[in-house]
Amino acid sequence: MAGKAHGKMVFRIYTDGAARGNPGPSASGFLIVDGSGKEIAHKSLYNGIKTNNFAEYTAIIKALEWCEANLERPEKSELEFISDSELVVRQLNGKYKIRSEEMAKLNATVKELSKWFAAVSFSNRRRSDPGISAVDAKLNELLDSRKS
């Protein structure tokens, strides 16, 4: 019964985006665990020269797309996103205005993709959170491997 809440499956998703320079070489990643804490997926991708905020939003978008394609019943799934980006979390929760057209488009994409699921929530934690630090470590490995 672990991972179930009111007949729905609950997944915790840790996301992180990194940019070396802002903009600079950037990467996005996510770690998905089920309700019992078992790792379901851990992905990282290189974005090219982008901003940190672009990388943070991209991590969430890629995780939503992965969940829609790979979870057995996305419409019965509750996704709990955890990010160290206070800005992105507050924008997604409607607490901060979005001034950039690019960020507004990314925010709208997250909102649209979120409709596939029973519930989607966003919370902010420090990078020292074990889930976020695991994603951050993979992003740093990826960025280090791409140095010329």
N, C-alpha and C positions, 0 to 999 in steps of 0.2 A: 504494500500500500504506500510505500515511500514515494514521494513525489506527486501524490494525488491530493487535490484540494477540491472538494465538492464535485467529484467525478471528472475533474480536469487535471491534466498533467502540468506540473510546474517545472520550469527550467530557469536556472540562473545563468545569465550571460555577462561575462566580464569583457569589457571592450577597452581598447586603447588605440590612440593614434600618436605617431611620432613624426617630427620634422626636424631635421638638422639645419637650422636656419629657418626663417619664417617669411617667405617660402624657402624651401630647400628640399633635399632628398627626403621623401616621406614614405611611411608605411602604416598600414592599418592591420589590426588583428582582433580576434575574439577567442574566448574560451567558453564553451557551453558545458554545464553540468546539470544532471538531473536532480530530482528532489532528494536523492540519497547521497549526493555529492560525487557521483560517478561521472568521469569525463566522457562527454558525448562527441565533442569536436574541438579542435584547437587549430586555427588557421591564421596565417599571416600573408599579406600581399604588399608588393611594392607599388606605390602610386606615382612615382616620378617626382618632379619638382612641384610641390604643393604646400599649403599652409598646414599648421598643426590642427586647426579647426576643421579643415577639409578632411584630414586623416581621421579625426575623431568621428565625424559624421559617417564617413565611409565605412569605418569599423562596424557601426550600428547597422547600416544598410546591408552590408555583406552578411552579417549575422542573421538579419531578418530573412534575406533571400535564402541562406543556407537552411534555416528552420522551415521555411515554406516548402522547399524542395525535398527535405530529408526527414522531417518529423512525420510519424505515422498519421496523426490527426491534428494538423495545425489549428484547425478551427476549435479544437478542444484544449489547446495549449495556452498556458499563461506564461508569459516571458517577463522575467525580472532583470532588466539591464542595470549593470553597475559600471560606472565610468568615473575616472578621476577628473574629467572635464566639467568643472562647475558651469562654465558658459554654455556648453552644449546641453547639459541636463536641464539647466534653467530655461533655455530656449524651448526645448521640447516640452517642458512642463508649463509653458506659457508665462513664466516669471520674468523673463528678459525679452526685450524687443530684438528683432533681427534687423540689422542695418544693411547687411551685404546681400545683394541679389543672389550670389552663388549660395550663401548659407540658407537663404529663404527657400531656394529650390531643393537643397538637400533636406531641409526640415520638412518640406511638403512631401518629399519622397518617403521619409521615415513614417510620416502620418499615414500615407497611402498604404504602404506595406504593412503597417500595424493592423490594418483592417482584416487581415487574413487570420488573426488570432483571437482567442476568447478575451484576452486582456494583455496589455503591454504596459509596463511601468518603467520609469527611469529614476535612478537614485545616484547620488554622488558619494564617493569614498576617496580616501587618500590613496596615492600610488602604492603605499606600503601594504595595502590590503593584499593578502596572498594571491587572490585570483588576478587582480590587476597587475601585480608585480610579475606574475608568470607570463602574462601577455606582453608586458613591457620588455622582459628579457628576450623573448622571441623576436620582437621588433628590432631590438638593438642588434641581435645576431644577424638578422636579415639586412639591416642597413650597413653593418660592418662588412658583410660578404659582398656588398655592391660597390664598395670603395674602389676607385680605379688605381 
